[in-house]
């Protein structure tokens, strides 16, 4: 079956539909092995969680953006703008303490 070139309405870019033979062989287990190196589990404890009357402790996720600089991206509501304690755990159970370096004032990432 030959490839079919179609243009989407209102878009000048064309999309090429590929046959099964032309699709890349992406296996879930291979993809998972590659990605799990970058995903971390984050344990967070806030002494006083802003907007709430009591302390908070929960788990969340993040991912490595730059391993050389030690940058992990997560959500602002996870890291919190107040006094807090954060620990990242990698798939091999290696643990690192985290120090927030940036909170986006509008979007939910830190």
Buried (B, 14 or more C-beta within 10 A) or exposed (E): EEEEEEEEEEEEEEEEEEEEEEEEEEEEEEEEEEEEEBBBBBBBBBEBBEEEEEEBEEEBEBEBEEEEEEEBBBBBBBBBEEEBEBBBBBEEEEEEEBEBEEBEEEEEBB
